Amino acid sequence: MKTQSFLTWFHIFIMWFHMANITLYIPDDLKRKMDEHKEMRWSMAIRTIIEQKLGELEEFERLVKKSRLTEKEAMTIADKINEAAGKHAEALLNEARSRR
């Protein structure tokens, strides 16, 4: 048990020592909702979301480099896809709400 505890603290120290710090401003009502879930590690959740978004951006950049489209054309297509995905998600939510 002592070894595991030491390794956990050592890992936390190393992470703290080698990680940058950012400040994130959020609305008060969002913070209150977050405070209701003390079990969540919000820093880890946000870090995961940032990593996922960076992965998406890197993939997009990789595709753009191989594409014959201009960056502007690719962004226009991406915007249309995001808009369609948003409408689809909204339709699914509305359908789920109507079933209640």
BABA-799312 format. One record per atom (N, C-alpha, C): residue number from 1; atom name; x, y, z. Coordinates in Angstrom, 1 decimal, always signed. Layout:
// BABA-799312
<r><i>NUM</i><at>CA</at><east>X</east><north>Y</north><up>Z</up></r>
...
***
This chain:
// BABA-799312
<r><i>1</i><at>N</at><east>+0.8</east><north>-1.2</north><up>+0.0</up></r>
<r><i>1</i><at>CA</at><east>+0.0</east><north>+0.0</north><up>+0.0</up></r>
<r><i>1</i><at>C</at><east>+0.9</east><north>+1.3</north><up>+0.0</up></r>
<r><i>2</i><at>N</at><east>+1.9</east><north>+1.3</north><up>+0.8</up></r>
<r><i>2</i><at>CA</at><east>+2.8</east><north>+2.5</north><up>+0.9</up></r>
<r><i>2</i><at>C</at><east>+3.4</east><north>+2.8</north><up>-0.5</up></r>
<r><i>3</i><at>N</at><east>+3.8</east><north>+1.7</north><up>-1.2</up></r>
<r><i>3</i><at>CA</at><east>+4.4</east><north>+1.9</north><up>-2.5</up></r>
<r><i>3</i><at>C</at><east>+3.4</east><north>+2.5</north><up>-3.5</up></r>
<r><i>4</i><at>N</at><east>+2.2</east><north>+2.0</north><up>-3.5</up></r>
<r><i>4</i><at>CA</at><east>+1.2</east><north>+2.6</north><up>-4.4</up></r>
<r><i>4</i><at>C</at><east>+0.9</east><north>+4.0</north><up>-4.0</up></r>
<r><i>5</i><at>N</at><east>+0.8</east><north>+4.3</north><up>-2.8</up></r>
<r><i>5</i><at>CA</at><east>+0.5</east><north>+5.7</north><up>-2.3</up></r>
<r><i>5</i><at>C</at><east>+1.7</east><north>+6.6</north><up>-2.8</up></r>
<r><i>6</i><at>N</at><east>+2.9</east><north>+6.2</north><up>-2.6</up></r>
<r><i>6</i><at>CA</at><east>+4.1</east><north>+7.0</north><up>-3.0</up></r>
<r><i>6</i><at>C</at><east>+4.0</east><north>+7.2</north><up>-4.5</up></r>
<r><i>7</i><at>N</at><east>+3.8</east><north>+6.2</north><up>-5.3</up></r>
<r><i>7</i><at>CA</at><east>+3.7</east><north>+6.3</north><up>-6.7</up></r>
<r><i>7</i><at>C</at><east>+2.6</east><north>+7.3</north><up>-7.2</up></r>
<r><i>8</i><at>N</at><east>+1.5</east><north>+7.2</north><up>-6.5</up></r>
<r><i>8</i><at>CA</at><east>+0.4</east><north>+8.1</north><up>-6.8</up></r>
<r><i>8</i><at>C</at><east>+0.8</east><north>+9.6</north><up>-6.6</up></r>
<r><i>9</i><at>N</at><east>+1.4</east><north>+9.8</north><up>-5.4</up></r>
<r><i>9</i><at>CA</at><east>+1.8</east><north>+11.2</north><up>-5.1</up></r>
<r><i>9</i><at>C</at><east>+3.0</east><north>+11.6</north><up>-6.1</up></r>
<r><i>10</i><at>N</at><east>+3.9</east><north>+10.7</north><up>-6.4</up></r>
<r><i>10</i><at>CA</at><east>+5.0</east><north>+11.0</north><up>-7.3</up></r>
<r><i>10</i><at>C</at><east>+4.4</east><north>+11.4</north><up>-8.7</up></r>
<r><i>11</i><at>N</at><east>+3.5</east><north>+10.6</north><up>-9.1</up></r>
<r><i>11</i><at>CA</at><east>+2.8</east><north>+10.9</north><up>-10.4</up></r>
<r><i>11</i><at>C</at><east>+2.2</east><north>+12.2</north><up>-10.4</up></r>
<r><i>12</i><at>N</at><east>+1.4</east><north>+12.6</north><up>-9.4</up></r>
<r><i>12</i><at>CA</at><east>+0.8</east><north>+13.9</north><up>-9.3</up></r>
<r><i>12</i><at>C</at><east>+1.8</east><north>+15.0</north><up>-9.3</up></r>
<r><i>13</i><at>N</at><east>+2.9</east><north>+14.8</north><up>-8.5</up></r>
<r><i>13</i><at>CA</at><east>+4.0</east><north>+15.8</north><up>-8.5</up></r>
<r><i>13</i><at>C</at><east>+4.6</east><north>+16.0</north><up>-9.9</up></r>
<r><i>14</i><at>N</at><east>+4.9</east><north>+14.9</north><up>-10.6</up></r>
<r><i>14</i><at>CA</at><east>+5.5</east><north>+15.0</north><up>-11.9</up></r>
<r><i>14</i><at>C</at><east>+4.5</east><north>+15.7</north><up>-12.9</up></r>
<r><i>15</i><at>N</at><east>+3.2</east><north>+15.4</north><up>-12.8</up></r>
<r><i>15</i><at>CA</at><east>+2.2</east><north>+16.0</north><up>-13.7</up></r>
<r><i>15</i><at>C</at><east>+2.2</east><north>+17.5</north><up>-13.4</up></r>
<r><i>16</i><at>N</at><east>+2.1</east><north>+17.9</north><up>-12.1</up></r>
<r><i>16</i><at>CA</at><east>+2.0</east><north>+19.3</north><up>-11.7</up></r>
<r><i>16</i><at>C</at><east>+3.3</east><north>+20.0</north><up>-12.2</up></r>
<r><i>17</i><at>N</at><east>+4.4</east><north>+19.4</north><up>-12.0</up></r>
<r><i>17</i><at>CA</at><east>+5.7</east><north>+20.0</north><up>-12.3</up></r>
<r><i>17</i><at>C</at><east>+5.8</east><north>+20.3</north><up>-13.8</up></r>
<r><i>18</i><at>N</at><east>+5.3</east><north>+19.4</north><up>-14.6</up></r>
<r><i>18</i><at>CA</at><east>+5.5</east><north>+19.5</north><up>-16.1</up></r>
<r><i>18</i><at>C</at><east>+4.3</east><north>+20.0</north><up>-16.9</up></r>
<r><i>19</i><at>N</at><east>+3.3</east><north>+20.5</north><up>-16.3</up></r>
<r><i>19</i><at>CA</at><east>+2.1</east><north>+20.9</north><up>-17.0</up></r>
<r><i>19</i><at>C</at><east>+2.0</east><north>+22.4</north><up>-16.9</up></r>
<r><i>20</i><at>N</at><east>+1.5</east><north>+23.0</north><up>-18.0</up></r>
<r><i>20</i><at>CA</at><east>+1.2</east><north>+24.4</north><up>-18.1</up></r>
<r><i>20</i><at>C</at><east>-0.1</east><north>+24.7</north><up>-17.4</up></r>
<r><i>21</i><at>N</at><east>-0.4</east><north>+25.9</north><up>-17.0</up></r>
<r><i>21</i><at>CA</at><east>-1.6</east><north>+26.2</north><up>-16.3</up></r>
<r><i>21</i><at>C</at><east>-2.4</east><north>+27.3</north><up>-17.2</up></r>
<r><i>22</i><at>N</at><east>-3.7</east><north>+27.1</north><up>-17.3</up></r>
<r><i>22</i><at>CA</at><east>-4.5</east><north>+28.0</north><up>-18.0</up></r>
<r><i>22</i><at>C</at><east>-5.6</east><north>+28.5</north><up>-17.1</up></r>
<r><i>23</i><at>N</at><east>-6.2</east><north>+29.6</north><up>-17.4</up></r>
<r><i>23</i><at>CA</at><east>-7.3</east><north>+30.2</north><up>-16.7</up></r>
<r><i>23</i><at>C</at><east>-8.5</east><north>+30.1</north><up>-17.6</up></r>
<r><i>24</i><at>N</at><east>-9.6</east><north>+29.6</north><up>-17.1</up></r>
<r><i>24</i><at>CA</at><east>-10.8</east><north>+29.5</north><up>-17.9</up></r>
<r><i>24</i><at>C</at><east>-12.0</east><north>+30.3</north><up>-17.2</up></r>
<r><i>25</i><at>N</at><east>-12.6</east><north>+31.2</north><up>-17.9</up></r>
<r><i>25</i><at>CA</at><east>-13.7</east><north>+31.9</north><up>-17.4</up></r>
<r><i>25</i><at>C</at><east>-15.0</east><north>+31.3</north><up>-17.9</up></r>
<r><i>26</i><at>N</at><east>-15.9</east><north>+31.0</north><up>-16.9</up></r>
<r><i>26</i><at>CA</at><east>-17.2</east><north>+30.4</north><up>-17.2</up></r>
<r><i>26</i><at>C</at><east>-18.3</east><north>+31.2</north><up>-16.5</up></r>
<r><i>27</i><at>N</at><east>-19.5</east><north>+31.1</north><up>-17.0</up></r>
<r><i>27</i><at>CA</at><east>-20.6</east><north>+31.8</north><up>-16.3</up></r>
<r><i>27</i><at>C</at><east>-20.9</east><north>+31.2</north><up>-14.9</up></r>
<r><i>28</i><at>N</at><east>-21.3</east><north>+32.1</north><up>-14.0</up></r>
<r><i>28</i><at>CA</at><east>-21.6</east><north>+31.7</north><up>-12.6</up></r>
<r><i>28</i><at>C</at><east>-22.5</east><north>+30.5</north><up>-12.5</up></r>
<r><i>29</i><at>N</at><east>-23.6</east><north>+30.5</north><up>-13.4</up></r>
<r><i>29</i><at>CA</at><east>-24.6</east><north>+29.4</north><up>-13.3</up></r>
<r><i>29</i><at>C</at><east>-23.9</east><north>+28.0</north><up>-13.7</up></r>
<r><i>30</i><at>N</at><east>-23.0</east><north>+28.1</north><up>-14.7</up></r>
<r><i>30</i><at>CA</at><east>-22.3</east><north>+26.8</north><up>-15.0</up></r>
<r><i>30</i><at>C</at><east>-21.4</east><north>+26.4</north><up>-13.9</up></r>
<r><i>31</i><at>N</at><east>-20.7</east><north>+27.3</north><up>-13.2</up></r>
<r><i>31</i><at>CA</at><east>-19.9</east><north>+27.0</north><up>-12.1</up></r>
<r><i>31</i><at>C</at><east>-20.7</east><north>+26.3</north><up>-11.0</up></r>
<r><i>32</i><at>N</at><east>-21.9</east><north>+26.9</north><up>-10.7</up></r>
<r><i>32</i><at>CA</at><east>-22.7</east><north>+26.3</north><up>-9.6</up></r>
<r><i>32</i><at>C</at><east>-23.1</east><north>+24.9</north><up>-10.0</up></r>
<r><i>33</i><at>N</at><east>-23.5</east><north>+24.6</north><up>-11.3</up></r>
<r><i>33</i><at>CA</at><east>-23.8</east><north>+23.3</north><up>-11.7</up></r>
<r><i>33</i><at>C</at><east>-22.6</east><north>+22.3</north><up>-11.5</up></r>
<r><i>34</i><at>N</at><east>-21.4</east><north>+22.8</north><up>-11.9</up></r>
<r><i>34</i><at>CA</at><east>-20.2</east><north>+22.0</north><up>-11.7</up></r>
<r><i>34</i><at>C</at><east>-20.0</east><north>+21.7</north><up>-10.2</up></r>
<r><i>35</i><at>N</at><east>-20.2</east><north>+22.7</north><up>-9.4</up></r>
<r><i>35</i><at>CA</at><east>-20.0</east><north>+22.5</north><up>-7.9</up></r>
<r><i>35</i><at>C</at><east>-20.9</east><north>+21.4</north><up>-7.4</up></r>
<r><i>36</i><at>N</at><east>-22.0</east><north>+21.1</north><up>-8.0</up></r>
<r><i>36</i><at>CA</at><east>-23.0</east><north>+20.1</north><up>-7.6</up></r>
<r><i>36</i><at>C</at><east>-22.4</east><north>+18.7</north><up>-7.8</up></r>
<r><i>37</i><at>N</at><east>-21.3</east><north>+18.6</north><up>-8.6</up></r>
<r><i>37</i><at>CA</at><east>-20.7</east><north>+17.3</north><up>-8.9</up></r>
<r><i>37</i><at>C</at><east>-19.3</east><north>+17.3</north><up>-8.5</up></r>
<r><i>38</i><at>N</at><east>-19.1</east><north>+17.2</north><up>-7.2</up></r>
<r><i>38</i><at>CA</at><east>-17.8</east><north>+17.2</north><up>-6.6</up></r>
<r><i>38</i><at>C</at><east>-17.0</east><north>+16.0</north><up>-7.0</up></r>
<r><i>39</i><at>N</at><east>-17.7</east><north>+14.9</north><up>-7.4</up></r>
<r><i>39</i><at>CA</at><east>-17.0</east><north>+13.7</north><up>-7.8</up></r>
<r><i>39</i><at>C</at><east>-16.2</east><north>+13.8</north><up>-9.2</up></r>
<r><i>40</i><at>N</at><east>-16.6</east><north>+14.8</north><up>-9.9</up></r>
<r><i>40</i><at>CA</at><east>-16.0</east><north>+15.1</north><up>-11.2</up></r>
<r><i>40</i><at>C</at><east>-14.6</east><north>+15.7</north><up>-11.1</up></r>
<r><i>41</i><at>N</at><east>-13.7</east><north>+15.3</north><up>-11.9</up></r>
<r><i>41</i><at>CA</at><east>-12.4</east><north>+15.9</north><up>-12.0</up></r>
<r><i>41</i><at>C</at><east>-12.5</east><north>+16.8</north><up>-13.3</up></r>
<r><i>42</i><at>N</at><east>-12.9</east><north>+18.1</north><up>-13.1</up></r>
<r><i>42</i><at>CA</at><east>-13.2</east><north>+18.9</north><up>-14.2</up></r>
<r><i>42</i><at>C</at><east>-12.0</east><north>+19.3</north><up>-15.0</up></r>
<r><i>43</i><at>N</at><east>-10.9</east><north>+19.4</north><up>-14.3</up></r>
<r><i>43</i><at>CA</at><east>-9.6</east><north>+19.7</north><up>-15.0</up></r>
<r><i>43</i><at>C</at><east>-9.3</east><north>+18.6</north><up>-16.0</up></r>
<r><i>44</i><at>N</at><east>-9.5</east><north>+17.3</north><up>-15.6</up></r>
<r><i>44</i><at>CA</at><east>-9.2</east><north>+16.2</north><up>-16.5</up></r>
<r><i>44</i><at>C</at><east>-10.2</east><north>+16.2</north><up>-17.6</up></r>
<r><i>45</i><at>N</at><east>-11.5</east><north>+16.5</north><up>-17.3</up></r>
<r><i>45</i><at>CA</at><east>-12.5</east><north>+16.5</north><up>-18.4</up></r>
<r><i>45</i><at>C</at><east>-12.2</east><north>+17.5</north><up>-19.4</up></r>
<r><i>46</i><at>N</at><east>-11.9</east><north>+18.7</north><up>-19.0</up></r>
<r><i>46</i><at>CA</at><east>-11.5</east><north>+19.8</north><up>-20.0</up></r>
<r><i>46</i><at>C</at><east>-10.3</east><north>+19.5</north><up>-20.8</up></r>
<r><i>47</i><at>N</at><east>-9.3</east><north>+18.9</north><up>-20.1</up></r>
<r><i>47</i><at>CA</at><east>-8.1</east><north>+18.5</north><up>-20.8</up></r>
<r><i>47</i><at>C</at><east>-8.4</east><north>+17.5</north><up>-21.9</up></r>
<r><i>48</i><at>N</at><east>-9.3</east><north>+16.5</north><up>-21.6</up></r>
<r><i>48</i><at>CA</at><east>-9.6</east><north>+15.5</north><up>-22.5</up></r>
<r><i>48</i><at>C</at><east>-10.4</east><north>+16.1</north><up>-23.7</up></r>
<r><i>49</i><at>N</at><east>-11.2</east><north>+17.1</north><up>-23.5</up></r>
<r><i>49</i><at>CA</at><east>-11.9</east><north>+17.8</north><up>-24.6</up></r>
<r><i>49</i><at>C</at><east>-11.0</east><north>+18.5</north><up>-25.4</up></r>
<r><i>50</i><at>N</at><east>-10.0</east><north>+19.2</north><up>-24.8</up></r>
<r><i>50</i><at>CA</at><east>-9.0</east><north>+20.0</north><up>-25.6</up></r>
<r><i>50</i><at>C</at><east>-8.2</east><north>+19.0</north><up>-26.4</up></r>
<r><i>51</i><at>N</at><east>-7.8</east><north>+17.9</north><up>-25.9</up></r>
<r><i>51</i><at>CA</at><east>-7.0</east><north>+16.9</north><up>-26.6</up></r>
<r><i>51</i><at>C</at><east>-7.8</east><north>+16.4</north><up>-27.8</up></r>
<r><i>52</i><at>N</at><east>-9.1</east><north>+16.1</north><up>-27.6</up></r>
<r><i>52</i><at>CA</at><east>-10.0</east><north>+15.6</north><up>-28.7</up></r>
<r><i>52</i><at>C</at><east>-10.1</east><north>+16.7</north><up>-29.8</up></r>
<r><i>53</i><at>N</at><east>-10.3</east><north>+17.9</north><up>-29.4</up></r>
<r><i>53</i><at>CA</at><east>-10.4</east><north>+19.0</north><up>-30.4</up></r>
<r><i>53</i><at>C</at><east>-9.1</east><north>+19.2</north><up>-31.2</up></r>
<r><i>54</i><at>N</at><east>-8.0</east><north>+19.1</north><up>-30.5</up></r>
<r><i>54</i><at>CA</at><east>-6.7</east><north>+19.2</north><up>-31.2</up></r>
<r><i>54</i><at>C</at><east>-6.5</east><north>+18.1</north><up>-32.2</up></r>
<r><i>55</i><at>N</at><east>-7.0</east><north>+16.9</north><up>-31.8</up></r>
<r><i>55</i><at>CA</at><east>-6.9</east><north>+15.8</north><up>-32.7</up></r>
<r><i>55</i><at>C</at><east>-7.7</east><north>+16.0</north><up>-33.9</up></r>
<r><i>56</i><at>N</at><east>-8.9</east><north>+16.5</north><up>-33.8</up></r>
<r><i>56</i><at>CA</at><east>-9.8</east><north>+16.9</north><up>-34.9</up></r>
<r><i>56</i><at>C</at><east>-9.1</east><north>+17.9</north><up>-35.8</up></r>
<r><i>57</i><at>N</at><east>-8.5</east><north>+18.9</north><up>-35.2</up></r>
<r><i>57</i><at>CA</at><east>-7.9</east><north>+20.0</north><up>-36.0</up></r>
<r><i>57</i><at>C</at><east>-6.7</east><north>+19.4</north><up>-36.7</up></r>
<r><i>58</i><at>N</at><east>-5.9</east><north>+18.6</north><up>-36.1</up></r>
<r><i>58</i><at>CA</at><east>-4.8</east><north>+18.0</north><up>-36.8</up></r>
<r><i>58</i><at>C</at><east>-5.2</east><north>+17.1</north><up>-38.0</up></r>
<r><i>59</i><at>N</at><east>-6.3</east><north>+16.3</north><up>-37.8</up></r>
<r><i>59</i><at>CA</at><east>-6.8</east><north>+15.5</north><up>-38.8</up></r>
<r><i>59</i><at>C</at><east>-7.3</east><north>+16.4</north><up>-40.0</up></r>
<r><i>60</i><at>N</at><east>-8.0</east><north>+17.5</north><up>-39.6</up></r>
<r><i>60</i><at>CA</at><east>-8.5</east><north>+18.4</north><up>-40.6</up></r>
<r><i>60</i><at>C</at><east>-7.3</east><north>+19.0</north><up>-41.4</up></r>
<r><i>61</i><at>N</at><east>-6.3</east><north>+19.4</north><up>-40.7</up></r>
<r><i>61</i><at>CA</at><east>-5.1</east><north>+20.0</north><up>-41.4</up></r>
<r><i>61</i><at>C</at><east>-4.5</east><north>+18.9</north><up>-42.3</up></r>
<r><i>62</i><at>N</at><east>-4.4</east><north>+17.7</north><up>-41.9</up></r>
<r><i>62</i><at>CA</at><east>-3.8</east><north>+16.6</north><up>-42.7</up></r>
<r><i>62</i><at>C</at><east>-4.7</east><north>+16.4</north><up>-44.0</up></r>
<r><i>63</i><at>N</at><east>-6.0</east><north>+16.4</north><up>-43.8</up></r>
<r><i>63</i><at>CA</at><east>-6.8</east><north>+16.3</north><up>-45.0</up></r>
<r><i>63</i><at>C</at><east>-6.7</east><north>+17.5</north><up>-46.0</up></r>
<r><i>64</i><at>N</at><east>-6.6</east><north>+18.7</north><up>-45.4</up></r>
<r><i>64</i><at>CA</at><east>-6.5</east><north>+19.9</north><up>-46.2</up></r>
<r><i>64</i><at>C</at><east>-5.2</east><north>+19.9</north><up>-47.0</up></r>
<r><i>65</i><at>N</at><east>-4.2</east><north>+19.4</north><up>-46.4</up></r>
<r><i>65</i><at>CA</at><east>-2.9</east><north>+19.3</north><up>-47.1</up></r>
<r><i>65</i><at>C</at><east>-2.9</east><north>+18.4</north><up>-48.3</up></r>
<r><i>66</i><at>N</at><east>-3.7</east><north>+17.4</north><up>-48.2</up></r>
<r><i>66</i><at>CA</at><east>-3.9</east><north>+16.4</north><up>-49.3</up></r>
<r><i>66</i><at>C</at><east>-4.9</east><north>+16.8</north><up>-50.4</up></r>
<r><i>67</i><at>N</at><east>-5.7</east><north>+17.8</north><up>-50.0</up></r>
<r><i>67</i><at>CA</at><east>-6.9</east><north>+18.2</north><up>-50.8</up></r>
<r><i>67</i><at>C</at><east>-6.5</east><north>+19.2</north><up>-51.9</up></r>
<r><i>68</i><at>N</at><east>-7.3</east><north>+19.2</north><up>-52.9</up></r>
<r><i>68</i><at>CA</at><east>-7.2</east><north>+20.1</north><up>-54.0</up></r>
<r><i>68</i><at>C</at><east>-8.0</east><north>+21.4</north><up>-53.7</up></r>
<r><i>69</i><at>N</at><east>-8.8</east><north>+21.3</north><up>-52.7</up></r>
<r><i>69</i><at>CA</at><east>-9.6</east><north>+22.5</north><up>-52.3</up></r>
<r><i>69</i><at>C</at><east>-8.7</east><north>+23.5</north><up>-51.6</up></r>
<r><i>70</i><at>N</at><east>-9.2</east><north>+24.8</north><up>-51.7</up></r>
<r><i>70</i><at>CA</at><east>-8.5</east><north>+25.8</north><up>-51.0</up></r>
<r><i>70</i><at>C</at><east>-8.9</east><north>+25.7</north><up>-49.5</up></r>
<r><i>71</i><at>N</at><east>-8.2</east><north>+26.3</north><up>-48.6</up></r>
<r><i>71</i><at>CA</at><east>-8.5</east><north>+26.3</north><up>-47.2</up></r>
<r><i>71</i><at>C</at><east>-9.9</east><north>+26.9</north><up>-47.0</up></r>
<r><i>72</i><at>N</at><east>-10.2</east><north>+27.9</north><up>-47.7</up></r>
<r><i>72</i><at>CA</at><east>-11.5</east><north>+28.6</north><up>-47.6</up></r>
<r><i>72</i><at>C</at><east>-12.6</east><north>+27.7</north><up>-48.0</up></r>
<r><i>73</i><at>N</at><east>-12.4</east><north>+27.0</north><up>-49.1</up></r>
<r><i>73</i><at>CA</at><east>-13.5</east><north>+26.0</north><up>-49.6</up></r>
<r><i>73</i><at>C</at><east>-13.6</east><north>+24.9</north><up>-48.6</up></r>
<r><i>74</i><at>N</at><east>-12.5</east><north>+24.4</north><up>-48.0</up></r>
<r><i>74</i><at>CA</at><east>-12.6</east><north>+23.3</north><up>-47.0</up></r>
<r><i>74</i><at>C</at><east>-13.3</east><north>+23.8</north><up>-45.8</up></r>
<r><i>75</i><at>N</at><east>-13.1</east><north>+25.0</north><up>-45.3</up></r>
<r><i>75</i><at>CA</at><east>-13.8</east><north>+25.6</north><up>-44.2</up></r>
<r><i>75</i><at>C</at><east>-15.2</east><north>+25.8</north><up>-44.4</up></r>
<r><i>76</i><at>N</at><east>-15.6</east><north>+26.2</north><up>-45.6</up></r>
<r><i>76</i><at>CA</at><east>-17.0</east><north>+26.3</north><up>-46.0</up></r>
<r><i>76</i><at>C</at><east>-17.7</east><north>+24.9</north><up>-45.9</up></r>
<r><i>77</i><at>N</at><east>-17.1</east><north>+23.9</north><up>-46.4</up></r>
<r><i>77</i><at>CA</at><east>-17.7</east><north>+22.6</north><up>-46.3</up></r>
<r><i>77</i><at>C</at><east>-17.8</east><north>+22.1</north><up>-44.9</up></r>
<r><i>78</i><at>N</at><east>-16.7</east><north>+22.4</north><up>-44.1</up></r>
<r><i>78</i><at>CA</at><east>-16.7</east><north>+22.0</north><up>-42.7</up></r>
<r><i>78</i><at>C</at><east>-17.9</east><north>+22.7</north><up>-41.9</up></r>
<r><i>79</i><at>N</at><east>-18.1</east><north>+24.0</north><up>-42.2</up></r>
<r><i>79</i><at>CA</at><east>-19.2</east><north>+24.7</north><up>-41.6</up></r>
<r><i>79</i><at>C</at><east>-20.5</east><north>+24.1</north><up>-41.9</up></r>
<r><i>80</i><at>N</at><east>-20.7</east><north>+23.8</north><up>-43.2</up></r>
<r><i>80</i><at>CA</at><east>-22.0</east><north>+23.1</north><up>-43.6</up></r>
<r><i>80</i><at>C</at><east>-22.2</east><north>+21.8</north><up>-42.9</up></r>
<r><i>81</i><at>N</at><east>-21.1</east><north>+21.0</north><up>-42.8</up></r>
<r><i>81</i><at>CA</at><east>-21.2</east><north>+19.7</north><up>-42.1</up></r>
<r><i>81</i><at>C</at><east>-21.6</east><north>+20.0</north><up>-40.6</up></r>
<r><i>82</i><at>N</at><east>-20.9</east><north>+20.9</north><up>-40.0</up></r>
<r><i>82</i><at>CA</at><east>-21.2</east><north>+21.2</north><up>-38.6</up></r>
<r><i>82</i><at>C</at><east>-22.7</east><north>+21.7</north><up>-38.4</up></r>
<r><i>83</i><at>N</at><east>-23.1</east><north>+22.5</north><up>-39.3</up></r>
<r><i>83</i><at>CA</at><east>-24.5</east><north>+23.0</north><up>-39.3</up></r>
<r><i>83</i><at>C</at><east>-25.5</east><north>+21.8</north><up>-39.4</up></r>
<r><i>84</i><at>N</at><east>-25.2</east><north>+21.0</north><up>-40.4</up></r>
<r><i>84</i><at>CA</at><east>-26.1</east><north>+19.8</north><up>-40.6</up></r>
<r><i>84</i><at>C</at><east>-26.1</east><north>+18.9</north><up>-39.4</up></r>
<r><i>85</i><at>N</at><east>-24.9</east><north>+18.7</north><up>-38.8</up></r>
<r><i>85</i><at>CA</at><east>-24.8</east><north>+17.8</north><up>-37.6</up></r>
<r><i>85</i><at>C</at><east>-25.6</east><north>+18.4</north><up>-36.5</up></r>
<r><i>86</i><at>N</at><east>-25.5</east><north>+19.8</north><up>-36.3</up></r>
<r><i>86</i><at>CA</at><east>-26.2</east><north>+20.4</north><up>-35.3</up></r>
<r><i>86</i><at>C</at><east>-27.7</east><north>+20.3</north><up>-35.4</up></r>
<r><i>87</i><at>N</at><east>-28.2</east><north>+20.5</north><up>-36.7</up></r>
<r><i>87</i><at>CA</at><east>-29.6</east><north>+20.3</north><up>-36.9</up></r>
<r><i>87</i><at>C</at><east>-30.1</east><north>+18.9</north><up>-36.7</up></r>
<r><i>88</i><at>N</at><east>-29.3</east><north>+17.9</north><up>-37.1</up></r>
<r><i>88</i><at>CA</at><east>-29.6</east><north>+16.5</north><up>-36.8</up></r>
<r><i>88</i><at>C</at><east>-29.7</east><north>+16.2</north><up>-35.3</up></r>
<r><i>89</i><at>N</at><east>-28.7</east><north>+16.7</north><up>-34.6</up></r>
<r><i>89</i><at>CA</at><east>-28.7</east><north>+16.5</north><up>-33.1</up></r>
<r><i>89</i><at>C</at><east>-29.9</east><north>+17.2</north><up>-32.5</up></r>
<r><i>90</i><at>N</at><east>-30.3</east><north>+18.4</north><up>-32.9</up></r>
<r><i>90</i><at>CA</at><east>-31.5</east><north>+19.1</north><up>-32.4</up></r>
<r><i>90</i><at>C</at><east>-32.7</east><north>+18.3</north><up>-32.7</up></r>
<r><i>91</i><at>N</at><east>-32.8</east><north>+17.7</north><up>-33.9</up></r>
<r><i>91</i><at>CA</at><east>-34.0</east><north>+16.9</north><up>-34.3</up></r>
<r><i>91</i><at>C</at><east>-34.1</east><north>+15.6</north><up>-33.4</up></r>
<r><i>92</i><at>N</at><east>-32.9</east><north>+15.0</north><up>-33.1</up></r>
<r><i>92</i><at>CA</at><east>-32.9</east><north>+13.8</north><up>-32.2</up></r>
<r><i>92</i><at>C</at><east>-33.4</east><north>+14.2</north><up>-30.8</up></r>
<r><i>93</i><at>N</at><east>-32.9</east><north>+15.4</north><up>-30.3</up></r>
<r><i>93</i><at>CA</at><east>-33.3</east><north>+15.8</north><up>-29.0</up></r>
<r><i>93</i><at>C</at><east>-34.8</east><north>+16.1</north><up>-29.0</up></r>
<r><i>94</i><at>N</at><east>-35.3</east><north>+16.8</north><up>-30.0</up></r>
<r><i>94</i><at>CA</at><east>-36.7</east><north>+17.1</north><up>-30.0</up></r>
<r><i>94</i><at>C</at><east>-37.6</east><north>+15.8</north><up>-30.1</up></r>
<r><i>95</i><at>N</at><east>-37.1</east><north>+14.8</north><up>-30.8</up></r>
<r><i>95</i><at>CA</at><east>-37.8</east><north>+13.5</north><up>-30.9</up></r>
<r><i>95</i><at>C</at><east>-37.8</east><north>+12.8</north><up>-29.6</up></r>
<r><i>96</i><at>N</at><east>-36.6</east><north>+12.8</north><up>-28.9</up></r>
<r><i>96</i><at>CA</at><east>-36.6</east><north>+12.2</north><up>-27.6</up></r>
<r><i>96</i><at>C</at><east>-37.5</east><north>+12.9</north><up>-26.6</up></r>
<r><i>97</i><at>N</at><east>-37.5</east><north>+14.2</north><up>-26.6</up></r>
<r><i>97</i><at>CA</at><east>-38.4</east><north>+15.0</north><up>-25.7</up></r>
<r><i>97</i><at>C</at><east>-39.9</east><north>+14.7</north><up>-26.0</up></r>
<r><i>98</i><at>N</at><east>-40.2</east><north>+14.5</north><up>-27.2</up></r>
<r><i>98</i><at>CA</at><east>-41.6</east><north>+14.3</north><up>-27.6</up></r>
<r><i>98</i><at>C</at><east>-42.1</east><north>+12.9</north><up>-27.1</up></r>
<r><i>99</i><at>N</at><east>-41.2</east><north>+12.0</north><up>-26.9</up></r>
<r><i>99</i><at>CA</at><east>-41.5</east><north>+10.6</north><up>-26.5</up></r>
<r><i>99</i><at>C</at><east>-41.8</east><north>+10.6</north><up>-25.0</up></r>
<r><i>100</i><at>N</at><east>-41.4</east><north>+11.6</north><up>-24.3</up></r>
<r><i>100</i><at>CA</at><east>-41.6</east><north>+11.6</north><up>-22.8</up></r>
<r><i>100</i><at>C</at><east>-43.0</east><north>+11.6</north><up>-22.4</up></r>
***
